[in-house]
Amino acid sequence: MNRPITFTAGRVRLLAYLLCSIGFAGCGNRGAGQPEKTAVPPAAPPIDVVRVVQQSTNVMLEMPGQLDPYETVAVYPRVTGFVKSIRVDLGSRVRRGELMAELEAPELVAQRAEAQSKLQAAEAQLGGARAKTDADTSTFEHLKAASAIPGVVAGNDVVTAQKTVEADQSQIAAAEQTAEAARQAVRSIAQLEDYLNVTAPFDGVITERNVHPGTLVGPNSGPAAPVPMLRVMHIDRLRLVVPVPEAYTADVPSGATIAFSVSAYPGQTFSGKVARVAQAVDVKTRTMAVELDVLNKDLRLAPGTFCQVTWPVRRGSPSLFVPAGSVGSTTDRTFVIRVRNGKTEWVDVKTGLASGPLVEVFGELQAGDQVAARGTDEVKPGLEVEIREAKPAS
C-alpha cells in the first residue's frame, strides 16, 4: 500500500534550489562554443541644415509717428488792456495780417498826448535856438566886417560875438536831440497802440481761444503764463515727425515718398516726403527725428494725430540671412549651429532686420555655410551628425 508523500517547508526550498541549479547549468552548456557578438557603434544622428544666403537688405518696418502743424504760434498781448472785441473763434480760418482781436487801453491815450506835448515843446525850443543863432550870427558878421576899419570895433567884441555863435550852435544840437527823443517817444506810443490790434502772423486756423470781450490781458500773460489769448496753426501743410531708431539711421532716404496711415481713416493710405533730418540722436530715446512734409489742403488730417509709418530700411551692402529658427540663444550668447566636415560648431552672431522668414545675422559666417535649421543648445559643439538638406525658407 502506497503512502502519500508529504512535503515540508524545508524540503520545498531544497527542491526549488536544485531545480534552479539544473536550469542555470543547462543554459551555460547551450552557450558554450558560440562566438560572442561585437558591439556596434551608434549611428550619427541626422540633422536638417540650410544654407546661409547673402542678399540686399530692403525691409519695410512699421514705425510710429505724429503729425505736427507746419507752423504754430501762441498769441499773447504785448500791452496791458481790456479785450474790446474778438473776431475769431475755435476753428476760424485766418489770413496773414487779418485782425483777430482789438484791445483798449485808456492810459495809452494819455501817454500819447503827453508825448506829443513834449515833442511840441522840444520843437519850439529848437526853433527858438535856431532864431537866436541866426541873430547872433548876423551880429558877428557885421562886427567882423566893421573890424576891418581900424578903431571902429574893439577886437574883444568880435571874439565875444564869435563865441556866442558857437554856444548857440551847441544849443541847437542839444535842442535837436531833445526833439528827436520826443519824436521817438511819440513813435513808441503809436507802436504800443498798434499792439492793441492783434493780427494773424500767417495763414492758418484758430485752434485755441481763451479770452472774451472785457477780459484784462497784459504782457505778464506771456510764455510763462499757462494759456495764451489765441493759438494759430498752419495746417494746410503738416510735419510728420518719425523717431527713427539709431540702428536704422545710416541711410535715411532723403526726398523719398513714405506711406502712412491714421486710425481716423481705416484702410486709407496717405504719404509725405522726407524733408528734414535732425542729424543727431536723442540720447534718451536713442532715436533720430526725421520730418516729412505732408500736404493737407483738404484739412482731413489733424495736428497731433498718431500715425503708423511704413518706413523703408536699406543697407549700403548685402547682408547674410538665415531662417529665424536657426538662431538659438542661451542666457549668455546668441548663436547658430554650423556643420563643417560632419561636425557641429557654435558660431556667435548678432541679429538684425527680419525679412519674411529670414533674419539678418552678423558673425563669423560666409554665404553658403551650412547651419542647423533649428538652433538649440541640445545640439552640443563637436557632435558628429548626418546632414540632411532642408527646404530653403521663402
Wavefront OBJ file of the C-alpha trace (Angstrom):
o trace
v 0.000 0.000 0.000
v 1.447 3.325 -1.164
v 1.902 6.017 1.432
v 1.334 9.740 0.450
v 4.408 11.952 0.084
v 4.383 14.835 2.475
v 6.500 17.947 1.710
v 7.631 20.056 4.500
v 8.667 23.723 4.035
v 12.352 22.814 4.215
v 12.012 20.131 1.572
v 10.177 22.573 -0.752
v 13.018 25.126 -0.518
v 15.616 22.434 -1.186
v 13.742 21.188 -4.251
v 13.472 24.721 -5.690
v 17.203 25.291 -5.209
v 18.074 22.059 -7.046
v 15.793 22.889 -9.984
v 17.341 26.397 -10.399
v 20.868 24.946 -10.296
v 19.994 22.471 -13.027
v 18.442 25.292 -15.150
v 21.497 27.568 -14.925
v 23.791 24.668 -15.776
v 21.752 23.894 -18.858
v 21.859 27.500 -20.012
v 25.628 27.568 -19.607
v 26.017 24.377 -21.630
v 23.883 25.729 -24.512
v 26.024 28.966 -24.807
v 29.312 27.120 -24.875
v 31.079 27.084 -28.184
v 29.140 30.043 -29.732
v 31.135 33.227 -30.643
v 30.413 36.455 -28.719
v 28.685 39.337 -30.648
v 30.777 42.577 -31.347
v 29.283 45.920 -30.021
v 28.039 48.136 -32.929
v 28.778 51.916 -32.512
v 25.641 54.128 -32.611
v 24.900 55.777 -35.929
v 25.435 59.573 -36.250
v 22.167 61.392 -35.611
v 20.674 63.171 -38.639
v 20.335 66.960 -38.645
v 18.475 69.229 -41.054
v 20.638 72.052 -42.418
v 20.042 75.173 -44.526
v 22.402 77.466 -46.402
v 23.415 80.948 -45.296
v 22.252 83.312 -48.048
v 23.576 86.743 -48.970
v 21.162 89.328 -50.335
v 20.495 93.041 -50.330
v 18.558 94.440 -47.385
v 15.339 96.191 -48.337
v 12.877 95.858 -45.500
v 9.711 97.809 -44.709
v 9.199 98.422 -40.991
v 6.182 99.795 -39.152
v 7.154 102.812 -37.052
v 5.097 105.276 -35.008
v 4.893 108.933 -35.981
v 2.982 112.085 -35.114
v 1.532 114.861 -37.242
v 2.504 118.377 -36.121
v 1.435 121.717 -37.605
v 3.881 123.196 -40.069
v 3.798 126.442 -38.066
v 2.190 127.198 -34.730
v 2.089 130.394 -32.667
v 0.633 131.091 -29.255
v -0.644 134.695 -29.392
v -0.053 136.781 -26.263
v -0.782 140.534 -25.817
v 2.181 142.893 -25.811
v 0.428 145.654 -23.873
v -1.902 145.704 -20.898
v -5.521 146.346 -21.802
v -9.048 145.043 -21.981
v -10.329 142.908 -24.813
v -12.611 145.250 -26.742
v -13.673 142.727 -29.366
v -12.586 139.373 -30.705
v -13.407 138.434 -34.271
v -12.346 134.803 -34.401
v -13.295 131.623 -32.629
v -12.261 127.996 -32.456
v -11.807 126.646 -35.985
v -11.829 130.050 -37.725
v -9.646 130.367 -40.828
v -7.471 133.500 -40.835
v -5.170 135.146 -43.357
v -1.819 136.742 -42.660
v -2.327 140.249 -41.199
v -6.034 139.733 -40.552
v -7.392 141.448 -37.429
v -8.270 138.817 -34.823
v -8.879 140.905 -31.678
v -8.930 144.528 -30.523
v -7.729 145.750 -27.139
v -8.354 149.076 -25.469
v -6.035 150.865 -23.048
v -7.137 154.411 -21.976
v -3.794 155.070 -20.332
v -2.111 154.865 -23.734
v -4.214 157.820 -24.928
v -2.911 159.917 -22.039
v 0.642 158.774 -22.678
v 0.353 159.710 -26.348
v -0.987 163.197 -25.501
v 1.846 163.746 -23.046
v 4.438 162.583 -25.576
v 3.040 164.858 -28.275
v 3.095 167.807 -25.860
v 6.737 167.168 -25.062
v 7.509 166.930 -28.758
v 5.869 170.290 -29.438
v 7.810 171.867 -26.578
v 11.068 170.424 -27.857
v 10.387 171.641 -31.392
v 9.538 175.125 -30.073
v 12.777 175.175 -28.086
v 14.658 174.091 -31.192
v 13.029 176.891 -33.208
v 13.971 179.498 -30.581
v 17.566 178.240 -30.530
v 17.807 178.496 -34.280
v 16.357 182.050 -34.300
v 18.785 183.207 -31.631
v 21.654 181.614 -33.552
v 20.671 183.413 -36.744
v 20.577 186.786 -34.910
v 23.889 186.253 -33.172
v 25.469 185.070 -36.425
v 24.333 188.293 -38.206
v 25.759 190.420 -35.369
v 29.058 188.578 -35.544
v 29.325 189.083 -39.291
v 28.676 192.840 -39.011
v 31.235 193.227 -36.242
v 33.739 191.224 -38.228
v 33.210 193.402 -41.276
v 33.478 196.615 -39.214
v 36.674 195.419 -37.559
v 38.398 195.724 -40.894
v 38.450 199.516 -40.274
v 40.933 200.278 -37.518
v 39.454 201.816 -34.383
v 35.785 201.247 -35.272
v 35.196 197.990 -33.314
v 37.177 196.641 -30.456
v 38.790 193.289 -31.154
v 37.371 191.812 -27.945
v 33.786 192.450 -29.161
v 34.405 190.388 -32.284
v 35.750 187.472 -30.262
v 32.765 187.667 -27.873
v 30.310 187.620 -30.777
v 32.056 184.599 -32.294
v 31.897 182.614 -29.039
v 28.211 183.472 -28.689
v 27.501 181.987 -32.135
v 29.376 178.819 -31.212
v 27.367 178.477 -27.997
v 24.146 178.972 -29.959
v 25.111 176.183 -32.321
v 25.648 173.855 -29.346
v 22.204 174.802 -28.073
v 20.733 173.918 -31.457
v 22.399 170.485 -31.375
v 21.049 169.824 -27.878
v 17.576 171.005 -28.862
v 17.632 168.750 -31.937
v 18.487 165.731 -29.775
v 15.694 166.621 -27.350
v 13.229 166.953 -30.214
v 14.343 163.618 -31.713
v 13.913 161.901 -28.345
v 10.414 163.332 -28.129
v 9.624 162.045 -31.634
v 10.856 158.560 -30.667
v 8.607 158.666 -27.612
v 5.623 159.502 -29.798
v 6.520 156.691 -32.203
v 6.849 154.279 -29.287
v 3.393 155.187 -28.002
v 1.994 154.810 -31.510
v 3.591 151.398 -31.797
v 2.081 150.361 -28.479
v -1.283 151.489 -29.799
v -0.715 149.307 -32.855
v -0.270 146.364 -30.479
v -3.859 146.900 -29.407
v -4.800 145.352 -32.744
v -3.939 141.649 -32.624
v -3.385 140.289 -36.142
v -2.686 136.839 -37.573
v 1.035 136.096 -38.083
v 0.350 133.740 -41.026
v -2.424 131.897 -42.822
v -3.890 129.307 -40.508
v -6.647 128.065 -38.256
v -7.560 129.130 -34.726
v -7.132 126.022 -32.590
v -7.400 127.650 -29.158
v -9.249 130.661 -27.725
v -9.039 131.604 -24.051
v -10.350 135.215 -23.835
v -13.653 137.027 -24.287
v -14.626 140.715 -24.540
v -13.857 142.506 -21.299
v -11.004 140.237 -20.275
v -7.999 142.051 -18.814
v -4.805 140.887 -20.513
v -1.215 142.018 -20.463
v 2.402 141.130 -21.126
v 2.519 139.216 -17.843
v 0.402 136.587 -19.625
v 3.346 135.803 -21.884
v 5.133 132.490 -22.472
v 5.418 131.863 -18.729
v 1.640 132.035 -18.355
v -0.450 128.861 -18.577
v -2.604 129.832 -21.567
v -2.327 132.315 -24.470
v -5.090 134.543 -25.859
v -5.253 132.572 -29.087
v -3.336 129.816 -30.816
v -2.882 129.809 -34.579
v -1.715 126.784 -36.560
v -0.746 126.444 -40.186
v -2.313 123.085 -41.078
v -2.574 123.253 -44.881
v 0.847 121.655 -44.652
v 1.893 119.355 -41.817
v 5.087 117.901 -40.408
v 5.095 114.142 -39.846
v 7.744 113.527 -37.181
v 9.128 109.970 -37.162
v 11.573 108.925 -34.396
v 13.798 106.519 -36.349
v 15.748 104.066 -34.140
v 19.501 104.573 -34.101
v 20.154 101.237 -35.835
v 18.237 102.378 -38.947
v 19.625 105.904 -39.396
v 22.594 105.006 -41.602
v 20.756 105.537 -44.895
v 17.737 107.815 -44.429
v 16.063 108.154 -47.860
v 16.102 111.944 -48.315
v 13.304 113.120 -50.595
v 11.638 109.699 -50.658
v 7.861 109.378 -50.530
v 6.801 107.498 -47.398
v 3.361 105.968 -46.832
v 1.490 106.186 -43.546
v -1.966 105.533 -42.131
v -4.118 107.012 -39.355
v -6.834 105.424 -37.278
v -9.396 108.082 -38.293
v -9.399 106.722 -41.870
v -9.037 102.922 -41.664
v -7.977 101.273 -44.891
v -6.689 104.529 -46.411
v -3.063 105.390 -47.046
v -1.516 108.848 -47.044
v 2.010 109.906 -47.983
v 4.658 112.512 -47.265
v 8.153 113.354 -48.473
v 11.257 113.207 -46.297
v 12.232 116.881 -45.914
v 14.366 117.291 -42.781
v 16.665 115.051 -40.745
v 17.831 116.030 -37.260
v 21.338 114.581 -37.863
v 21.601 113.932 -34.124
v 20.476 111.012 -31.962
v 18.410 111.719 -28.862
v 20.424 110.158 -26.038
v 17.257 109.486 -24.020
v 15.335 107.555 -26.662
v 18.234 106.514 -28.963
v 16.247 107.764 -31.953
v 16.762 110.412 -34.622
v 13.889 112.716 -35.562
v 13.010 112.726 -39.271
v 10.376 115.124 -40.606
v 8.150 114.522 -43.622
v 6.188 117.272 -45.367
v 2.534 116.291 -45.768
v 0.151 118.341 -47.923
v -3.220 118.783 -46.229
v -5.204 121.108 -48.479
v -8.491 119.381 -47.657
v -7.721 119.567 -43.902
v -8.598 115.882 -43.433
v -5.556 115.307 -41.248
v -5.325 116.982 -37.856
v -2.191 118.013 -35.922
v -1.407 115.720 -33.022
v -2.673 112.610 -34.839
v -0.775 109.369 -34.194
v 0.372 107.609 -37.377
v 1.680 104.212 -38.426
v 4.531 104.854 -40.869
v 5.785 102.246 -43.346
v 9.500 103.015 -43.170
v 11.996 101.587 -45.708
v 15.286 100.307 -44.309
v 18.190 99.693 -46.673
v 21.821 98.688 -46.200
v 24.695 100.027 -48.224
v 25.932 96.461 -48.920
v 24.373 92.953 -48.959
v 23.883 91.120 -45.656
v 23.787 87.477 -44.564
v 20.441 85.869 -43.729
v 19.360 82.614 -42.108
v 15.915 81.300 -41.145
v 14.707 82.732 -37.850
v 14.540 79.221 -36.396
v 18.257 78.690 -36.994
v 19.163 81.276 -34.361
v 19.446 79.830 -30.876
v 20.190 81.547 -27.609
v 21.217 80.896 -24.052
v 21.478 83.222 -21.116
v 24.862 84.500 -22.262
v 25.063 84.087 -26.044
v 23.160 84.056 -29.327
v 24.394 81.558 -31.915
v 23.790 79.407 -34.955
v 24.984 75.810 -35.289
v 27.264 75.470 -38.299
v 28.036 71.989 -39.643
v 31.514 71.631 -41.082
v 33.190 68.302 -42.005
v 30.310 66.432 -40.404
v 30.735 68.070 -37.009
v 28.775 70.813 -35.309
v 30.168 74.097 -34.036
v 28.531 77.077 -32.405
v 29.047 80.459 -34.090
v 28.156 83.579 -32.101
v 26.012 86.035 -34.060
v 24.103 89.253 -33.664
v 20.704 89.549 -35.282
v 19.455 92.476 -37.339
v 16.419 93.022 -39.526
v 13.795 90.406 -40.286
v 12.858 89.841 -43.925
v 9.932 87.444 -44.053
v 11.048 84.078 -42.584
v 14.709 85.145 -42.698
v 16.648 87.185 -40.184
v 19.794 89.227 -40.739
v 22.845 87.906 -38.864
v 26.324 89.273 -38.229
v 29.152 86.951 -37.202
v 31.911 84.633 -38.438
v 29.777 83.267 -41.261
v 30.015 83.187 -45.023
v 27.411 82.836 -47.733
v 26.817 79.137 -48.453
v 27.711 77.886 -44.954
v 25.515 75.054 -43.719
v 23.740 75.769 -40.438
v 21.220 73.746 -38.491
v 17.635 74.519 -39.446
v 16.805 74.525 -35.737
v 19.129 76.321 -33.367
v 19.062 74.719 -29.944
v 21.515 74.203 -27.119
v 20.600 70.487 -27.135
v 22.985 70.058 -30.081
v 26.404 70.399 -28.482
v 29.556 71.576 -30.293
v 31.758 68.825 -31.758
v 28.888 66.369 -32.306
v 29.205 64.150 -35.403
v 25.992 64.360 -37.404
v 24.481 63.209 -40.666
v 23.493 66.132 -42.882
v 20.047 66.387 -44.418
v 19.301 69.347 -46.678
v 16.140 71.126 -45.547
v 13.848 73.056 -47.827
v 15.023 76.715 -48.065
v 12.821 79.250 -46.311
v 10.994 81.554 -48.676
l 1 2 3 4 5 6 7 8 9 10 11 12 13 14 15 16 17 18 19 20 21 22 23 24 25 26 27 28 29 30 31 32 33 34 35 36 37 38 39 40 41 42 43 44 45 46 47 48 49 50 51 52 53 54 55 56 57 58 59 60 61 62 63 64 65 66 67 68 69 70 71 72 73 74 75 76 77 78 79 80 81 82 83 84 85 86 87 88 89 90 91 92 93 94 95 96 97 98 99 100 101 102 103 104 105 106 107 108 109 110 111 112 113 114 115 116 117 118 119 120 121 122 123 124 125 126 127 128 129 130 131 132 133 134 135 136 137 138 139 140 141 142 143 144 145 146 147 148 149 150 151 152 153 154 155 156 157 158 159 160 161 162 163 164 165 166 167 168 169 170 171 172 173 174 175 176 177 178 179 180 181 182 183 184 185 186 187 188 189 190 191 192 193 194 195 196 197 198 199 200 201 202 203 204 205 206 207 208 209 210 211 212 213 214 215 216 217 218 219 220 221 222 223 224 225 226 227 228 229 230 231 232 233 234 235 236 237 238 239 240 241 242 243 244 245 246 247 248 249 250 251 252 253 254 255 256 257 258 259 260 261 262 263 264 265 266 267 268 269 270 271 272 273 274 275 276 277 278 279 280 281 282 283 284 285 286 287 288 289 290 291 292 293 294 295 296 297 298 299 300 301 302 303 304 305 306 307 308 309 310 311 312 313 314 315 316 317 318 319 320 321 322 323 324 325 326 327 328 329 330 331 332 333 334 335 336 337 338 339 340 341 342 343 344 345 346 347 348 349 350 351 352 353 354 355 356 357 358 359 360 361 362 363 364 365 366 367 368 369 370 371 372 373 374 375 376 377 378 379 380 381 382 383 384 385 386 387 388 389 390 391 392 393 394
